[in-house]
Structures are given as C-alpha cells and as structure tokens.
C-alpha cells in the first residue's frame, strides 16, 4: 500500500476512535434522552467507519460486510429509540 494512503488511514482511525470516545462521554453524561440517542447514533456510525478503514487497510471484504450489518442494526435501533421517545412505546397495539 502507498505510504500516504497508509498514513491517512491511520489518521482516520485515530480520529474515529477519538470521536467515539467523545460520543461515549456524551452517552454517559447526556442531560437528556435525545442527547443519548444522538450519541448512540454517532457511536455506531464511527464504529462502522472504523471497520471500513480496517477493511481498506487489510484488503479484506469481511470488514465491509460487518460494517453493513452495523449500519443496518444501528439504523433500526435509532428508529426504535426515536419512536420510543416520541410515543413511549415501540410496538403499537
């Protein structure tokens, strides 16, 4: 791999790890439930992007499949949490 691309991938992974740490702090200390949902959303997006960077660095397609699953489950989880915050229930009778 080219040295410039390798350095850029390492820098991106460091930035995603730092953003995940800040989102975890917001998840724990968030003043409201909406802040916690946004922190959860940010954490799964950063995790997905970190896996994509790992896939680019190792040239393995398994990381891309895992990132797709994280994106799918994270989106469904965010929708369920938003619906719970709006209506107080996830599944309507």
C-alpha positions in Angstrom: 0.0 0.0 0.0 1.2 3.5 -0.7 2.7 5.3 2.4 0.5 8.3 2.0 -2.7 6.2 1.9 -1.5 4.1 4.9 -0.8 7.3 6.9 -4.2 8.7 6.0 -6.0 5.5 7.1 -4.1 5.5 10.4 -5.0 9.2 11.0 -8.7 8.5 10.1 -8.8 5.6 12.5 -7.4 7.7 15.3 -10.0 10.5 14.6 -12.8 7.9 14.6 -11.6 6.5 17.9 -11.4 9.9 19.4 -14.9 10.8 18.2 -16.2 7.5 19.6 -14.7 8.4 23.0 -16.3 11.8 23.0 -19.7 10.2 22.0 -19.3 7.7 24.8 -18.8 10.6 27.3 -22.0 12.3 25.9 -23.8 9.0 26.1 -23.0 8.7 29.8 -23.3 12.4 30.8 -26.0 13.5 28.4 -28.5 15.8 30.0 -31.4 14.4 28.1 -32.6 11.3 26.4 -32.3 12.9 23.0 -28.6 13.6 23.6 -28.1 10.0 24.4 -29.8 8.8 21.3 -27.7 11.1 19.2 -24.5 9.9 21.0 -25.6 6.3 20.3 -26.1 7.2 16.6 -22.7 8.8 16.4 -21.0 5.8 18.1 -22.4 3.3 15.6 -21.5 5.4 12.7 -18.0 5.8 14.0 -17.7 2.1 14.6 -18.9 1.4 11.1 -16.4 3.8 9.6 -13.6 2.3 11.7 -14.4 -1.1 10.3 -14.4 0.3 6.8 -10.9 1.7 7.4 -9.8 -1.7 8.7 -11.1 -3.3 5.6 -9.2 -0.8 3.4 -6.0 -1.4 5.4 -6.2 -5.2 5.3 -7.8 -5.6 1.9 -10.4 -8.0 3.3 -14.1 -7.9 2.3 -15.2 -9.4 5.7 -14.9 -5.9 7.3 -17.2 -4.4 4.7 -19.9 -7.0 5.4 -19.6 -6.3 9.2 -19.9 -2.6 8.6 -23.0 -3.1 6.5 -24.6 -5.1 9.4 -23.6 -2.5 11.9 -25.2 0.2 9.7 -28.4 -1.8 9.4 -28.8 -2.6 13.1 -27.8 0.9 14.1 -30.4 2.5 11.9 -33.1 0.2 13.2 -32.0 0.9 16.8 -32.1 4.6 16.2 -35.6 4.5 14.7 -36.8 2.4 17.6 -35.3 4.8 20.2 -36.8 7.8 18.4 -40.2 6.2 18.3 -40.0 5.3 22.0 -39.1 8.9 22.9 -42.0 10.3 20.8 -44.7 7.9 21.8 -43.5 6.0 24.9 -43.8 2.6 23.1 -42.0 0.9 20.3 -44.6 -1.6 19.1 -48.1 -0.2 18.7 -51.0 -2.5 19.6 
